Amino acid sequence: MSEIENISHIYKGLMARNRAFASFKEKGELDIILADITQYISVGECILDPMSGYGGGMRFWGRNGFKTTNIELNPPAYYWQVLNNPSNTAKIQTSIKQLLSRIKELPQIKQSVSVSDNFFTPVSIDLISKIYELTYTINEDKELSIAIILPFVSRFAHYQRSSTNITHFKEGGLCSYVNWIFDFVKYLKSLNTLLEEESKQYLESKHTNILSDIMEVCLDDKFQYFVTSPPYPNYRDYSKFFRIENWVLDNIIEKKTYNFQRMIGSNIVSGKSYGKIESAVVNAFLSELLEKAKKLSKKAQNDIRVYYHPYFCQYFYNIQESFKKVDSLLSEKAIGYIVVNDNITRDILIPVGASICDIFTSMGYHTKEINTSHISHYGNIGKTAKRINSHHVRHIIKVWK
């Protein structure tokens, strides 16, 4: 598949089936879990992923013959799941075929470029509205219409990418409208090819996608199996990966604002509260961090007390409460697998794996680490970056009652 130009690099990666940020690895993670879980589960049964991201788990388990139920808070990640759910493929392909046949109904743009301090100009907003309206007219399905067009909307955005943080989008810049219809046609054809290839690999096509904060989910069924990978602490708000797409959803298509207050790992700490953290290992880590601050410069002390300490308190509290909620969705003899990463702050190991064990032990589960690996990388800006290696310890933790 040739690379699609003029859409965000995140969607380019997703369409190329490169591993996306904070997503499962099939080799070294999901294959290890598959080897263990098949002692208990039968092909055709359902696996819950309560923090499902881009749906990498749905793809893997579906290709191995299992149903999935996937819960995700971030709308663009959820709509990517909807787009890739094999039960939707035939209708999406029909919509693409009709869109291509009616492409001349979309407006021609007289101007070639525009410059703005905002993400979108009135011209861009009108274009996105017209594309959505035509797509919805064709398939009369709001969710599928959003899922089809959302990866393309950054084509009309005025934005700049940070040279030092590949997940950061700065609002404002230049947008070219030259050949936008050609680009849209190329995108639709590439999407059609991708879905055609992917759908053939699924042994099980029954998958449920739920857009919700895990704390607000109510389901009739109880699940015996779950596999998930919550965000690890890296001071990053995952909703900002899709800042452009969320702007479109909030201001053009759905015209409502999503609440990311409880998004695990969000780097927004001001004005957010947290409750009692029950994990002894986490409380020891938080105390060590404050002790470390006493030995540092005044600026570093202030940074830790004002930002890093509240950040970790919120992160671990949200992890704790989320898994308590997950427990309420499980049957009495549930089995689960959690993939988490420990990284380092101020030369102190952040005990995510140990905290998960504490949380599940307190809820009456047995816990066992079935795999551990050590990873060092250079962060967001590649191996040429002049910065100290970031060390991660990845844990695959099994929990059961």
WOURTA-V347395 format. One record per backbone hydrogen bond with DSSP energy under -0.5 kcal/mol. NH is the residue of the N-H (numbers start at 1). CO is the residue of the C=O. If there is no record, write none. Layout:
{{NH	CO} {NH	CO}}
//
This chain:
{{5	3} {12	8} {13	9} {14	10} {15	11} {16	12} {17	14} {18	13} {23	20} {28	26} {30	25} {31	26} {33	29} {34	30} {35	31} {36	32} {37	33} {38	34} {39	36} {40	37} {41	37} {44	65} {45	42} {47	67} {48	225} {49	69} {52	49} {52	71} {55	52} {59	55} {60	56} {61	57} {62	58} {63	59} {64	60} {64	61} {65	62} {66	61} {67	45} {68	206} {69	47} {70	208} {71	49} {72	210} {75	73} {78	74} {79	75} {80	76} {81	77} {82	78} {83	79} {84	80} {85	81} {85	82} {86	84} {88	85} {89	86} {92	88} {93	89} {94	90} {95	91} {96	92} {97	93} {98	94} {99	95} {100	96} {101	97} {102	98} {102	99} {103	100} {105	102} {106	103} {110	108} {114	175} {116	173} {125	121} {126	122} {127	123} {128	124} {129	125} {130	126} {131	127} {132	128} {133	129} {134	130} {135	131} {136	132} {137	133} {138	134} {139	135} {140	136} {145	141} {146	142} {147	143} {148	144} {149	145} {150	146} {151	147} {152	149} {153	149} {153	150} {155	152} {156	153} {157	154} {158	119} {159	157} {160	170} {162	165} {162	168} {168	165} {170	160} {172	158} {173	116} {175	114} {177	112} {178	112} {180	177} {183	179} {184	180} {185	181} {186	182} {187	183} {188	184} {189	185} {190	186} {191	187} {192	188} {193	189} {194	190} {195	191} {196	192} {197	193} {198	194} {199	195} {200	196} {201	198} {202	198} {202	199} {203	62} {204	62} {207	205} {208	68} {210	70} {212	72} {212	210} {216	213} {217	214} {223	329} {226	335} {227	48} {228	337} {229	51} {234	232} {238	236} {240	237} {241	238} {242	239} {243	240} {246	242} {247	243} {248	244} {249	245} {250	246} {251	247} {252	248} {253	248} {254	249} {255	249} {256	249} {260	258} {263	260} {266	263} {269	267} {272	269} {278	276} {283	279} {284	280} {285	281} {286	282} {287	283} {288	284} {289	285} {290	286} {291	287} {292	288} {293	289} {294	290} {294	291} {295	292} {296	293} {301	297} {302	298} {303	299} {304	300} {305	301} {306	302} {307	303} {308	303} {309	304} {311	307} {312	308} {313	309} {314	310} {315	311} {316	312} {317	313} {318	314} {319	315} {320	316} {321	317} {322	318} {323	319} {324	320} {325	321} {326	322} {327	323} {328	324} {328	325} {329	325} {329	326} {330	327} {331	223} {334	331} {335	224} {336	399} {337	226} {338	397} {339	228} {340	338} {340	395} {342	393} {343	341} {345	348} {348	345} {350	343} {351	349} {352	350} {355	351} {356	352} {357	353} {358	354} {359	355} {360	356} {361	357} {362	358} {363	359} {364	361} {365	360} {366	400} {368	398} {370	368} {370	396} {371	396} {373	394} {375	392} {377	390} {381	378} {382	379} {385	382} {387	385} {390	377} {391	389} {392	375} {393	342} {394	373} {394	392} {395	340} {396	371} {397	338} {397	395} {398	368} {399	336} {400	366} {401	334}}
//
